[in-house]
Amino acid sequence: MDKFTPANDRSRSGTPANSRFTSQAATAEDLLKEQTVGLVNLSDFRKRRAEALERKEREGSNVGSGSSTPNDGASVPQPSFKKKRKVAAKGKLSFGFDEDDADDSSASATPTPRGSTPADSSAFTSENETKAAMKKKLAANTAIGPKPRVMTKSALLREAQQAELVRKDFLAMREAVKATEIVIPFVFYDGSNTPGGRCRVKKGDHIWLFLDKARKVGAELGVGGDKSKRDWARVSVDDLMFVRGEVIIPHHYEFYYFLFNKVIGFNGLIFNYSAEVTSATPIPIEEMAKNSDYNPLERPDKNNEKASTIPDSELEGFDDDPAITKVVDRRWYERNKHIFPASVWEEYKPEKDLSKTQRKDVEGNAFFFS
C-alpha cells in the first residue's frame, strides 16, 4: 500500500472501531432495521416495531435485575435512580378548592411502589407541614381593621344633618343651663369675716358680675348705719377679688366653666352645682326642640317670668357656708399675702392640678392641714 494516501481516500475511511466508544446494547431502532429490509406493508411494519419494543423492554428488565451477560468482557453500567424533589404547593385560590382537592385525592389514591419506605413517609410529613404553613400564611390578618363602608352622597348628607341636630341640641341645653339661676352666700374679708349676704346670679355669668352685685349688696346693707359694709361699695370691681375656698378665681371666668369641667380645688369641687338642666331652668329643652326659630347662640331673655318667680330657698347654693366664698380687697391682699390665711391662697390656672399641689408658705415651708 502506498505511503501517501489521497485526501479523498482518507475521508472515506472511518476511524477504527473502539469498543469503549460504541454502544454495548442494541436499541429498538437497530432491532427494527435488522428485521425490516426493503418495502414492507404498514401492518407488518407496526407488528415488527411492537416486537422490537417488547424485546428491548425484556432486555432492559434483565439488565436491571443483573441477569444479563457481559458484552465483550465489559460490565454493563447499572442505571442510577435519583429521587425527585418535592415541590412546595402553591397557594390555592379561593375559587380553586374543589379542583385542587380532587387532584390531591386522585394522586393519593394511586399506589406507588416505594410508598412504604421511611423516606416517603418523611416526605409526606414535610409536605403536610408545608401545606399547614401555607394555610397559616394565607390566613386573614387580624391586625388590620375592618374596611370602612362606602358612603354615598345621601348617606353623607344624612349623617351631616344628624350631627347638626346633635350640635344644636347641645347648644340649646348649654344655653338653658347657663340661664339657670343660683344663690351664692358670701362674706367680706379683710382679716375677719364680715357677713355680706347672698347674691343671685346665673350659671353663665362671669365672676366680675358677681363681684359687682356683691358690692351693691354691701351698699344696701350699709344704709342702716354699718359703715364697714358701706365702704365696700366704694371699692371698684377691678380692686375686688373672688376667693372660693382657698382658690383665687380671675374675673373673666364663667361659673359654667367650673360646672361643666368639674374643676377640682384643694378640697374637692370648687363649685358643687349641677351642669345639667334642673327644675330652675327657665327654658325647657322640649320647648327649644319644638320652636324652629330658636337660635341657640342667642342669650335668653333676662326678664324671664319663670326665673323671677322662683324663691332663693329653692335655688342651688342657698344652704352653702358663707365663709367659703370671700370678697377681698386686692390692696389688702397685697399687704397681707404673707400672713395666714392669705399666704395659702393660690390663683387658679387651668394647666395646674390643685388637688395634687402641696401648699407652702413664702419661705417654702409646707403646710399640714387636718
Residue, then its C-alpha position, 0 to 999 in steps of 0.5 A: m500500500d502506498k505511503f501517501t494516501p489521497a485526501n479523498d481516500r482518507s475521508r472515506s475511511g472511518t476511524p477504527a472501531n473502539s469498543r469503549f466508544t460504541s454502544q454495548a446494547a442494541t436499541a429498538e431502532d437497530l432491532l427494527k432495521e435488522q428485521t425490516v429490509g426493503l418495502v414492507n406493508l404498514s401492518d407488518f411494519r407496526k407488528r415488527r416495531a411492537e416486537a422490537l419494543e417488547r424485546k428491548e423492554r425484556e432486555g432492559s428488565n434483565v439488565g436491571s435485575g443483573s441477569s444479563t451477560p457481559n458484552d465483550g468482557a465489559s460490565v454493563p453500567q447499572p442505571s442510577f435512580k435519583k429521587k425527585r424533589k418535592v415541590a412546595a404547593k402553591g397557594k390555592l385560590s379561593f375559587g380553586f378548592d374543589e379542583d385542587d382537592a380532587d387532584d390531591s385525592s386522585a394522586s393519593a389514591t394511586p399506589t406507588p411502589r416505594g410508598s412504604t419506605p421511611a423516606d416517603s413517609s418523611a416526605f409526606t410529613s414535610e409536605n403536610e407541614t408545608k401545606a399547614a404553613m401555607k394555610k397559616k400564611l394565607a390566613a386573614n390578618t387580624a391586625i388590620g381593621p375592618k374596611p370602612r363602608v362606602m358612603t354615598k352622597s345621601a348617606l353623607l348628607r344624612e349623617a351631616q344633618q344628624a350631627e347638626l341636630v346633635r350640635k344644636d341640641f347641645l347648644a340649646m341645653r348649654e344655653a338653658v343651663k347657663a340661664t339657670e339661676i343660683v344663690i351664692p352666700f358670701v362674706f367680706y374679708d379683710g382679716s375677719n369675716t364680715p357677713g355680706g349676704r347672698c347674691r343671685v346670679k346665673k350659671g353663665d355669668h362671669i365672676w366680675l358680675f358677681l363681684d359687682k352685685a356683691r358690692k351693691v349688696g354691701a351698699e344696701l346693707g350699709v344704709g342702716g348705719d354699718k359703715s364697714k359694709r358701706d365702704w365696700a361699695r366704694v371699692s371698684v370691681d377691678d380692686l375686688m377679688f373672688v376667693r372660693g375656698e382657698v382658690i383665687i378665681p380671675h374675673h373673666y371666668e364663667f361659673y359654667y366653666f367650673l360646672f361643666n369641667k368639674v374643676i377640682g380645688f384643694n378640697g374637692l369641687i370648687f363649685n358643687y352645682s349641677a351642669e345639667v338642666t334642673s327644675a330652675t331652668p327657665i327654658p325647657i329643652e322640649e320647648m327649644a326642640k319644638n320652636s324652629d326659630y330658636n337660635p341657640l347662640e342667642r342669650p335668653d331673655k333676662n326678664n324671664e317670668k319663670a326665673s323671677t318667680i322662683p324663691d332663693s330657698e329653692l335655688e342651688g347654693f342657698d344652704d352653702d357656708p358663707a365663709i367659703t366664698k370671700v370678697v377681698d380687697r386686692r390692696w389688702y391682699e397685697r399687704n397681707k399675702h404673707i400672713f395666714p390665711a392669705s399666704v395659702w391662697e393660690e390663683y387658679k390656672p387651668e394647666k395646674d392640678l390643685s388637688k395634687t399641689q402641696r401648699k407652702d408658705v413664702e419661705g417654702n415651708a409646707f403646710f399640714f392641714s387636718 
